[in-house]
Amino acid sequence: MTTTGKCPFEHIHDLAEEQQQIAETAELTVKLLDKRYAPPKQMLRGVHPKSHGCVNASFSINNDLPPELQVGLFATPGKTYSAIIRFSNAEALVDKPDLNEDGEHGSRGMAIKIFDVGGDVLQTDGNANNQDFLMINQPVFAFANMRDYLRLNRILDQDKDIPNRFFAPLQLNSSSLTEEQKRHILDYIEAENITPEDIQHMAATAAIVNGIKTSKITPSVGNPLGAQYFSAAPFMFGDNKVMKFSAKPIAPVPPLSPPPAPAQDYLRAALTETMHGEESIEFDFMLQIREDISDVDLEIENASTHWPENAFPFVKVAKITIEAPQAEVTSASHVSKCENLVFTPWHALVEHQPIGSINRLRRAVYQASAEHRLQANSPTLPFFIRWIENAFKFLFG
Ligand code: HEM
């Protein structure tokens, strides 16, 4: 069953404009995939294409949950669900090393799929009612809203996947710019109708991206199984509360930091080694729950908003257990099954509806990315049809 929930905390400024922005971002996602993965390459995800591995897990609701936390997935204390978790790099280009020679890195992802949760869901997963929780290892998302994210995607499309021009307006007052460079930036600001508020978001994005690269926001990761991950964006918790969620390892998982001269895929190597060992891994799954009436305070429409833990502490609601050993993590059939999985925040119980501009954008974009890559990789689609389609696109735009 597909339901569209209603959220009292969302504020859509201009619905028609928003629908246009969503449609254009979905279109650009597919276009970028076609450029990155011309046949015979296997087409990977729109972002998070690089997997460190998928592990089987169980997701158990804590026994001691007070009644006010028994909502949606957490309605039955003590209940255990089976789950699968995919660990990834957020970086859109699959060949980037986990850590570059300057010690800089991108964001890491943890996507949990909890199977057969029953209840009413916003979007079914095939025929199943599954609950997906998608997280990155920072408590904030680098882009405030869909307007900013669309502008980034236009630049990735025009500039061969290089995002730098997104930040050009921040350079406008730099004394090192020539008059011609300034004019280009001013033309860009005018063409994209960039407002002072957009520039403020841009500065926040630059600070977050820099904080991620240089480990100022969260420590650099030695093992994907040992990092803390966050939803960053907000979700409903029942009818009149909102939540952000996080998964945090209960005990440290070695190695605690990257090796001195890390290999290109050092994170996959660390995960594989742990999953070939005997030590099971546990994460606490935790929620920040808020019921503020003031939407200014909640800032639902800005996914770069931080909810400080000292003001809004996380509450433990479930435990994730990843039993070891799972030697199959590297088997070809397991890797292929994992690559064909589809995660989206909209595989969700109605009680956990994704909210805010970035989350509304995600609905169509994840669907476009998943449908496009699964169709492109499908053995039933004759290879030459895709080849001819791409040749036409290349020749005639
Ligand atoms: C709070 C913000 C976000 C978080 C925490 C997040 C997290 C993730 C994670 C962990 C994955 C990997 C899922 C997997 O392993 O299959 C993923 C995939 C993806 N994300 Fe996001 N993401 C966020 C925002 C966005 C936005 C704004 C967009 C674009 C509109 C986006 C587009 C995608 C796409 C296209 C995929 C691949 C979908 C597929 O082909 O199956 N994400 N995201």
Residues whose N, C-alpha, C, O or C-beta is under 5 A from the ligand:
A	BS01	HEM	R45 G46 V47 H48 R86 S88 G109 M110 A111 L134 M135 I136 F141 F230 S231 A232 A233 L341 V342 F343 I358 L361 R362 V365 Y366 S369 A370
